[in-house]
């Protein structure tokens, strides 16, 4: 059966990324562990969500991590093994990777007590896919038959529902895709595919400010630009019942402030250590320091929708700028060895990762950099800016990248900081960037397709560069139609090779989870997505 073969690759693909999980944070199970308070809440370093809290409307971690805890879809990934596991789904069956029958488990309820049914999924997907509803992740439904009718490239929808979704009864529905997608079941773990309760449709905007989900935590409050508070949901039917009473997602405008709060036990779980504290955090935190692989990549994307970056010759300029960045020195010094220089657009650990697909364009070579920039007609105005969010600890490395480009090529380069993630993302999504922009990517599922089609496919929701290549799209489409996941991963490597020719974005380095936690909590572990396993965190009794 196809389902069995797919399960094998998920375990294999994520095994590398999860291998360090135990050693990265298992000390919480050692001498420092003690009695836990199952009703205790803990705080986590976060940022203001870009959009209202609707499942298909988050592409950044500020909103995404909250939504992951409020909602639960058909499947998710076991954080201890990376293996796909059923949640609301009892089983998902297919014989051709194009037509699926979904059977739901009974007993799941939303936080308002109403049942989670097949209609809860089908209605949610249809609403989220509809272009009128302006959901940032609507493209995730594009594999389903009838998507073009609810989300046409131009004009108004000609239908309100996708023809590929059919409700059979309360616990069964069917999905028909436009063609085979060998990895479709793994995409279903993304939050965009979560169900929605009936009350959502009475006022979606109001719902986004006080959402009602079906996940392990229920919404309590949202004090904008300060904190979002969630409480454990007692009637949660999933496999990952919370071992704590709730989470406070606490906003920080400066990561250095979050680190100081962590060291003083005023913050319990850290997202990432800021660059200025990387050299000392392991000494500061001791056994509570975390250092492990993560399925994420940092990149700089070009605003290809601007006239100044259009034209095939400009690909040489982009390649030259990539060659002007001394990744080795920056990761070793500014980032204190906490990142691994990237030479691909796919993070290690994802199935289909292939070393050095970027080739010489990701190798520091000042002379060749200057040559390519000259051959491509030069950088417009001989100056570039790099837009980034200053609440994420990016200033140091952006300055270092600009210094490297300036010294290697003579091109003027300056950072363009925005106060927070929301401000930066609004500009990026609005296609209002004139230059380069920070576009880090954290995997949604551990396959190279997620780093490629979902970021560089024409019209993809995460295609911040505005990149459009008929050749890339053709190769990606062929990869999607493969009959096995293994074939899909191999074919996507061909699509990735096209990125090396066009250079719509510069791969910089792969992330590692460099984090830690306070003395107030224990059993803190991080998954390959870089997220703490929120439900497993235990709050110590005082």
N, C-alpha and C positions, 0 to 999 in steps of 0.2 A: 504493500500500500504506500501511496505517496506520503501520507501523513507520517509514517514511520521513518522514511528516509529523511524527511525534513527535520524531524526531531533530532536526528543524529548531528546534522550540521550545526544546529544551534548550540548544542553542547560543545562541539569542537571549536566553533568560532568564538565562543565567549570564554572558553576555558582559560585561554591565555590572559584575557583581560581581568578575569576574576581570580587568577592564581594567587595574587598577592593580598587578596581581601583579608584572609585570616591573619596573616602576619602583620598586615597594615594596622589592624585595630583590635586584635584579639586580646590584647592585654587587659581590656575591660572585663574579661572573664576571669582574670587572675586575682592577685592579692588585693587589688583595690575594690573588687566587687563586694557588694553587701546587699542587705534587704532592699527590695524595690517597692516604690509606692505606685501601685497600678493606676491611681487617680491623679498622679502628679503630672504637670505639664512642663514642657521644655521649650526653649527658644532657639531659633535657627536664623542665621544671617541671610537676609533676602533683599529684594528691591521692589519698588512699586511696579505692579503689572502694567503692561502697555495698554491692555484692553479690558473690558468687562470680563468677569470670570465665566465664560461660556466655553464648553469643551473644544470647539473647533476654532477658537479665537485667540489662541496663545501660541506664539512661536519663540518666546524668550523665557528664560528660566524663572523670572519673577512671577509670571502668571502660571507657567507650565507646571512648576512643582506644586503649587497650591491645587491646581486642577487635578493633578495626578492623585492627590490624597482625598479630594472630594468626590471623585467619580471612579468607577471601575467598569471596564468594558468586557467583551467576551473572553479575552485572554490577557495575560501579562507574562512577564519573565520572572522566574524564580531567582531572587538575587543571590542565592548561594551557589547556583550551578549555571545560571543563564538559560536553563531549559524553558521552553515555552510551556505554560501551564494554563489550564482552563480556569476561568473565574465564573462569570455569569453563564458561560457556555458549558453545557454538559458534553457536547460533541459537535464538531464541525466536519462534515463529510463531503468528499468530492472524488470523482473518478477521472476528471479531465482537467483539473486546475482552472476551470472556467465557470462551472456551475456548482454552487455550494448549498448544502442544506444545514441549517443551524438549529440545534436543539438546546433550549435553555434549561437551566436548573430551576426548580421551584423554590420559593421561600425568600427570594431576593426582594427587598423593598427599598424605595427611596426614603430619604430622611424625613419626609412628611407622612410616611406610613403607607403610601400607595404602592401597589405591586410593580415590579419591573417585568414587562412583557415583551413579546416580539414587536408589538406596535411601538413600544418605547424606543426601540432601536431604529426601526424603519422610519418613523416620523422624524427622529433626530437627524438621521443621515440625510433625508430629503431636505429638511430645513437648512442644514449646514451647507449642503451643496448648492443651494439656490443662490444665484448671483445677486438677487435682490437683498439678501441678508448680510452681504459683505463680510463673510467669515474669512479670516486670514488663512485658514487651512482647507478651504473648500476644494482645492485641487486634489486632496487625498482621496476623493470619491470618484476621480476621473476614470478609473478602471471599470466602473459599474455602467451597465447598459442604461442609456437614457440620460447620462450626465450632461451631454451636449444640449439636451432640451431644457434642462433647468439652469444650465450655466453656459449659454452660448458665448462665443467669442465676441460677438457684437449684438446689440439690441436686447430686447426683453425676452424672458423665458417663454417658451411655447408650451410648457407643462409645469406643474407644481410637484410632480413626483417622478422619480426615476423608474423606468419600465423594468429595470433589472432587479427590483426589490418587491417581493411578494410575501404578505403575511398569510400563513397557513392557519395558525391558531395561536393561543396565548404563549405557547412555548416553542413554536416552530416558525421559521421564515426562511426564504430562499434568496440567494444572491446569484445573479447572472452577470458575468463580466463581458466586456467587448471582445475579449480573447483570453487565452490562458495566461495566468500570472502565477508562476510556480511558488512564489513567496507571499502570496496574498494573506495567508493566515497570520503571518508574522507582522504584517502591516496593521492587522486588526488590534494589536496591542497598543497602538497610538491613541492618545486621548481624544482625538477628533472623532473616533468611532464609539464614544461613550453614549449611553442612552440618556434621554431627557424625560422628566415627568410631565404630565399634562399641563400643570400649572405654568410651565415655562412659556407656553405659546400665548398666554393671556397678556404677558408684558415681558418680552425677552430682555429689554433694557433694564428693567427693575430687577429681574432675575439675576442679571450679571453682577449686580451690586450685593445681592444676598442669595447666592445659589443654593439649590436643593439637589444634592447628588445622591449617589448610592454607594459611595466609597467608605473606607474605614474611618474617615473623619467627617463631621458635619460642620457647617459654617456657623460661627458665632458672631463675628464682627469684622468690619473693615474700616480702620481709621486711616484714611488715605495719606500716603507718604510717611506713615509711621509703622503700622503693623496690621496683619491679618491674623485673627485668632480662630483656630479650629478645635473642636472637642471630639473625643472618641465617640463613635456611633455604636451604642450597645447592641443593636440588632443587626449589625453587619454580618453578612452571610459568607464572606470571602475566606480564602485560605490564610490570609495574613491579618489576623485580628490584632489590634493594637495592644501593646504591653504597657501603655501609658495612657494618661487621661486627655492629652491634647498637645497641640503645637502652636507656638506663636511665631509667625513669620515676621521677623523684626527688620525693618528697613534701615540700611546704613548708606549714607551718601559717600562715605570714605571707608575703604576696606581696612585702613590702618586703625580706625576707631573700633571696628568690629573685632579686630585681633586684640586690641587692648582690653576690650570688654571680656573676651574669652579668657585671657590670662588672669583677669581679676574675678572670674566666675560670674560675671554679669551677663554673659551670653553662653549658651550651652553647647551648640553645635555650629561649627564654622563651615562655610561653603569652600573658600579657598584662602590660603595665606597670601597676603599682599607681598609684592616683590621686596619691599624694604625689610620685611621680617623673615624672609626665607632662610637667611643664614643662621638665624638663632632659634627658630620655632621648635626644632627637635630638642634643643637643650631646655627651652622654656617649658615645654609640655611633657617631656619624657615619654612614658608609655602611652600617653594620650595623643601623641603626634601620629598622623596618618600620611603615608607616602606609598602610593600604588598606581598601577596603570589605569587609564581612563579612555573610553572610546570617543575622543573628541579631538578636534583639530583647530588651530588658529590660522586665519588667513586674512589677506587684504584683497578686497574686491575692487575692480575698477568700475566707474560709472559709465558703462558702455553706451548708455542711452544719450550721453552728451556728445555733440558733434566733434568735440576735440579728441575723442577716443575712438571715433569710427574710422573704418578703412583697414584693409588687410595689413598694410605696412605698420600700423600701430601695434600689431602683435609683436613685432620685433622690439618696439619700445618697451612693451610690457615684459617681455622676456629679459631685456637688458636690466630693467629695474629689479627684477627678481634676482639676477646674478649679482647685483650690487649690494645685496643684503648678506652680511656675515652671520649666518644663523648659528654656527658653532660657537663663536665668541659671545654672542648675545645670550644664548641659552646657558652657557657656562658661567658668565659673569653677572649680567643684569638679573637673570632668572635663576642664578645659583644652582644650576643643574636640575631644576625642577621640570624642565621640558626637554623633549627630544627633537632635534632638527627634523623637519619634514622634507621629504623628496617625493611625495605623492599627494593626492587629494583625498585619500582614504586613510583613516586611522588604523594602525595595527590592531589585530584582534577581530576585526570585521572579516567575515568570509569574503574572499575575492581581493583582499589586500595584496598588492604586488609591489615590492620594493623598487624605488627609483623610477617610477613612471614619468616623473618630471624631467629626468635626465640632467643635462648640463645646465638647464635653466634654473635649477635649484642649487647649483654649486657656485660658491663665491668666486667671481672672476672679474675684477674691476676693468681690465683691458677689454675683454670681450663685451662687458656691459656697455662701455662707452661706444664700442664699435656698433653694436646692435641699435642702440638709441639713435646714433647718427644715421644709420641706414634706414631707420624707420621714420625719419623726418624730425626727430627730436621730441622732447616733452613739451607740450603746449605751454608757452610762456616760460619755459625752463624752470617751472615751479610746480610742485604737487603738495596737496594737503592730505592728511590722514584723519578722517573723522572717527572718534571713539567716545565711549561713555567713561567719564572720569570716576564713576563710583565702582568701577570694576578692577582697579589696580593695574591699569594699562599704560599710564603715562610714561613710566620708566622705559618700558620696552619700545613704545612708539617713538620716544625721543632717540633711543639707541638705533632703531631702524632708520630713522631720518638722518642721523649722523652718518650711518654707514653709507647710505645712498649719496649723501652730499660729498663725503670724502672720496668715494669711489668714482663718481661721475661728474661732479660739479653741479648737479641738478639741485636746486633749492628744495628743501622738504621740511614741512612744519606740521606738528600735530594740530588737530582741530577738536579740542575737547568739548563735550556736551555734559551737562551736569549729572545726567542719570541715563539709565538704559531706555526708559520710556521716550525721552526726548530724542535720543539717538535713533531709536527704532522708528519713530514717527517720521523723521527726516529720510531715513533709508527707504522705508516702505512707500513714502510719497515721491520717491525718485527725485529728491531735492539735493543730491550730493554732486559736487563738481570736483572730482578727484578720486581719492581712494577712501575706503571705509573698512573698519574692522568687522569681519563677518565670521566669527568663530562658529563652529558647528558641533553639537553634541548628538551622537547617534540616537535615532528613534527606534531602530532595530539593527541588529549586528550583521548587516550585509552591505557590500560596497554600493549597491543600488541606492541606498539611503543617502550616501555622501555624494552621489553623482546625479541620478535623475531628479531627485527631490531638491537639488540645489542648482543644477545647471541645465535642466531640461527647459525648453522654451515654454514660458508661461508658468513655470513651477512657482509655488507660493514663496519658496525661500530663495528664488533666483534674484537676489538683490542687485546683481550686476546688470541685469537686463540682457544677459547673454542669450543669443539665439543662433544655433548652428544646425543647419539641415543634416549635416553629416553626423553630428553627435546625436541628434534626435533619432535618426535612422538606426544607428547602432544600439541606442538604448531601447528602442522599440523591438528590435530583433532579440535583444537580451531578455526582455520581459516575456516574450512569446516562447522561450525555451521550455522544454517539458520537465526539466529538473532544476533544482536550485543550484546545483553544481555548474550546470551549463550556463545558467543565468549569470553567475558570478564570473565565469570565464569570459563571457561575451561582454560584460560590462568593463572588463579590462581594456577591450578595444575602444570603447567609448571614452575611457579615461585618457587614452593616448591622444585623442583629439584635443583634449584640454591642454596638453603639452604644446600643441601647435598654436592654439589660439590664446592661451594664458588669460582667461577672463578673471582669474584670481590668482594671487601668489600664495602658495602654501608656505607657512612659516615654521610651525612646530606642532608636535602632538602634545596634548595636555597630559599631565599626571594629576591625580587627586592629592594635593598637598593641603592637608586640613588638620583638624583636631577638635577636641571637645573638653568641656569643663569637668571639674571634680564633682559636679552635681548629678552627672549621668554616667551610665555604663552600658555595655553591650552595643556600642556605637560602631556600625559597620557601613561601608560604602559599596555600592554596586559598580558595574562597569560603565554605567551612564554618568558616574560622578556624583550621584545622589546618595545621601545617607538613607539607610533603610529605616524610614521614619517609624514604622509600626513596631520595630524591634527595639527601639531605644527605651531603656529603663531609667526612670527617675529615682534616685536614691532617697531613702527615707532620711529625714532630718531629726 
